[in-house]
Amino acid sequence: MKTKHIITDLAIALFSIIGLSSCDDYLDVNQPSIYTNQNLYQTSSDCEAAIAGVYNQLQKVYNCNYHLNIIYREDCVKNMNNNVTRFTDTPSERSWETAYKSLWTLIDRSNQLLDNIDKATFADELQRDHIKGEAYAMRGLAYLQMAWCWGGSPILTTTLPLGELKKVKRSSQEETYEQCIRDFKTAFGLLPGKRTGKEVGRVNSYAVAAMLGRTYMYMHDYENAAEWLSLVIEQEGALYKMASNYLDCFDDKFDNTSERVWEVQYIAGASAKALGVSQQLYSMLLPSTINLTKDTPLLHNISFQGPSGTAQVSQSLYQDGVYEDGDTRRDDTMVNNLYFDKSYQAPDAYIARKFLRATGSKPSAYDEWGTNVSIIRYTDVKMMYAEALNEIDYAGNINTILSILNEVRNRAGLGKIDAKRLNSKEATFDYIVRDRFVEFCFEGLRWPDLIRWGLAEEAMERHFSLKNEGFNSATGIPMYSMGKRNLLAPIPQSEINAYADQNIMWQNDGY
């Protein structure tokens, strides 16, 4: 495990200046930002502290409601007492409100830094450029989520007084994507290609190239997607390669290694928790009732129980026919026959365990994880590239496509596939859909994948037709269902109320 200097150095600097806030904190436009203090932007050290605040907010985005809600939308998550998993959420859903506002805080902190950084004195202008690039990358990431998840947002590239802010009309999804692309391209030109020493863990230009590839995939612009993704793949062997073991993709021992193109940095332990730099996301898949004697050997020897309201694996993922026979990812991903707090085993209760393997610094409590959370893995880069090549020219690219897909299969303990099995663009697409499901389940990719493929409604109809999801076989009526409105998340009602003008800020259809 590489030392997480960006966390230990920058987070402590930030803490000493402004303190850290909880998961539910968000941008309050009625309060002056801590970053408006001009004294914070006089030296390069001031700007390093400011970018630490941006990274700190990124930790909150991925440790709190935004990333969790996207995971809860996946059909690999069993129906639970949660409006998001049941698609019964409304604009008043608190988890969507904190998710939305956490991204706006990320945008605001990035804007504050970009507005003021040129006022500061730097001995090294490259350092200034690199910090700018980080802020553009963070803002681009936030606008990407605003585009695909909410269908567009107001576009703010500078800080504004409250009165002016409320005049900025919500932009379309396409316009929001375009802003994301502008930010990522600007960041790409400013950032270094490699981070070393104390900068390991900070975003680099190839991470941004990977995100541009993802953005273009969401926009169905496969030519541009392939072009940007290929820039990352050209660094294979020098900077990136797929992990040889699937579980290494989630083990903190391998944080900041070649599988991890961009990941959110965390540190384990009680002291890190006190600084606000540990994470609890991975415990949201760890039950609160595990038997600490009988169950923990099957959960990578975790010594604690999860918080209340955690999720289980759905029948959509664990049922027969989803994984190929011999696919080692199945056992790596899930386990059943746990005791929980009973005297007998529960064969139909499957628990996701793929994130629980911390061999570098084991946490001692559910909210003391130090394992980084991936924003984009190298396996994702390669599989998106294969998908883009398939869309561009199946016949001309099938050899490269098969090479990538077989590399993923080999790690999963599966034999090679060939063009006889993937004998058309359609067959190849169907295979990629299935394999991305098992490769990236619970990583926050399944839901946006289903949306960009136009398969979300179909997948959730199958999901809610399963007995374990509350389907009534006698009446043929599912307990829950996804509607077309759920292709987008609701704009929080608090935002609608704050603008009080539906021509400036309007609700998504159906909410």
Secondary structure, DSSP 8 states (H G I E B T S, - for coil): ----HIIIIIIHHHHHHH----TT----TTS--GGG-GGGGSBHHHHHHHHHHHHHHHHHHHHSHHHHHHHHTSTTB---S-HHHHT---TT-HHHHHHHHHHHHHHHHHHHHHHHGGGSB-S-HHHHHHHHHHHHHHHHHHHHHHHHHHS--B--SS---HHHHTTS-B--HHHHHHHHHHHHHHHHHHS-S---GGGTTS--HHHHHHHHHHHHHHTT-HHHHHHHHHHHHTTBTTTB---SSGGGGT-GGGTTSTTEEEEE----SHHHHHHT--B-GGGGGS-TT--TTTTGGGGTT--S---SS---B-HHHHSTTSS-TT-THHHHHEE--B-TTSSS-BTT-BEE-TT----SS--SSTT-B---EEEEEHHHHHHHHHHHHHHHHHHHHHHHHHHHHHHHHHHTT-----TTTS-SHHHHHHHHHHHHHHHHTTTT-HHHHHHHHT-HHHHHHHHTTSGGGT-BTTTTB-S----GGGGS----HHHHHHH--TTTS---TT-
